[in-house]
Amino acid sequence: MIIYQTGIEVAIVSILITLFTNLVNKKMVNQDRMDEIKKRQKEIQEELKKAAKEENKKLMEKLNKEVMSLMKEQMSMTTKPMMYTLLPVIIIFAFLGSRYGGVGAVVEGVPIFNQLGWLGWYILISLLTMIPIEIIHKIYRKKKKVKKNG
């Protein structure tokens, strides 16, 4: 597999942007509260299924209101970090587009990747970077919770 200079540059930018946006998200979003919300949403789904089988419309209405409230809170929590990351990302994407917009494939030798331009390569690298970051973050949070509880 041959990765051209363009591919290396885009990969570096992709990794840096992914790290930056992930760090901002992790610092600005209360991860414990987010976990509580997701857990409660799963519980409500089960309660809704049960209420639907019993045709309990009042309970379904009450649960749906709670889901909407939780979704609103979740949306509010995830929107804040986006306000800090969106402008820098837009500026960087404009730069990348102007610099690499006319460049063809950035990787050669692997049939699937031969068709990827700079944007496809950016997305692929970003996804591949995000996976280990999330795994490391989950391990760190579990260790932190164990220390806190024990």
N, C-alpha and C positions, 0 to 999 in steps of 0.2 A: 504494500500500500504506500502510495506517495501522497504526502500532505504538502501542498504548496505553501509558500510564505503567507499568502492570504489566509489559508486555513488555520495556520498557527496563530496569526494575529487575531482573527475572529474568535478562535478558541480561548485565547487569553482574556479578551474582552468579555466573552460570555461567562467565563468562570468568575471574573471579578464582579460583574453585574449580579450574577446569581448569589455570590457571597454577600454583597452589599444589601440586596433586597431581602435576603433571608435574615441577615443580622438585624436589619431595621424591623422586620416583622416580629422576630423573636423578642426584641427589646421593648417594642411598643404594645404588643398584644399580651394580655394576661393569659398565659397558656393554661394555668390551672382552671381559670373561669371558663375558658374555651372548652376544656375537657369536660367540665361539669355540664355545659350546655349540650355538647354532643351526646353525653350519657343520658341526659334528661330527654333529649329528642328521641333516642332509641326507645326509652321507656314509654314515651307517649305513643310512639308508633304501635307498640304492642297493646297498649291500652285502647288505642283507636280501633285496632283489629277486633278486640274483644267487644268493644262498644258497638261496632258495626254488626257483629254477629247477633248481639242482643237487641239491635235496633234502638239503642239508647241515644236518641238525637240530642238531648240536653247535655249528656256527658261528652258526646262527640263535638258539640259546639264549644263547650268549655275547653276541651283539649286542643281544639284547633286554634282558639284564641291564645292559649299558652304557647303553642308552636309558633304562631306569628310573632308573639312578643320575644321569644327566644331568637328567632331568625332576625328580628330587628336589632337586637343587642349584638348578635354575631356579626351582622353586616356593619354595624357601627364600629365594632372593634377592628375589623379587617380593613375598613376604609381609611382609618387614620394613617397607617404606615404608607398606604398608597400615595397619599398626598406628598410625602417626602421623597418617594422613589420615582414617581411618574415623570416629573420634569427632567431629572438627570437621564433617565432611560430614553425619553423622547429625543433629547439632544444627542445622545450617543448613537441612537438608531439613525438619526438624520445624517450624522457624520459617516457612519458605516455605509449607509445607502449611497451617499455621494462618492465615497471612496471605492467601494467594491460593487456598486450597482451594475457595472458593465462586465464584471469578471464572470467567467463561466464556472465550471466545476472547480471546487477547491480541494478535492480529494480524487485520486485516481487509483485504480487497481482493485477496488472492491465494487462489484456490480451495483449493489444497492446505493452506495454513496457517490458513484460517478455522476449522478444527476443532481446532486445537492449543490446549490449555489451558496452564497455566504449566509443567507437567512436560514436555510434548511440546516446548514452546519451549525449555526449559532443555536438553533432550537435543540438539535441533537446533543450538543455539548452541554447546554444548560440543563437538560433533563438528566443527563448522565452525572452532572455535578450535584444536582439537587438530591438524588437518591442517597449518596453517602452522607451528605449534610444532615438529612432528616434522620438517618439511622444513628449518627453520632449524637444528634440532639436528643433523641428518645432515650438513648443509653445514659446520657448526662442527666436528664430529668429524672430517670428512675433512680440513679445513684443519689441525686439530691433529695428525693422523697424518702429514700431509705435512711439517709443521715438525719433528716428532719424528724422522722417517726421513731428512730431507734437511737 
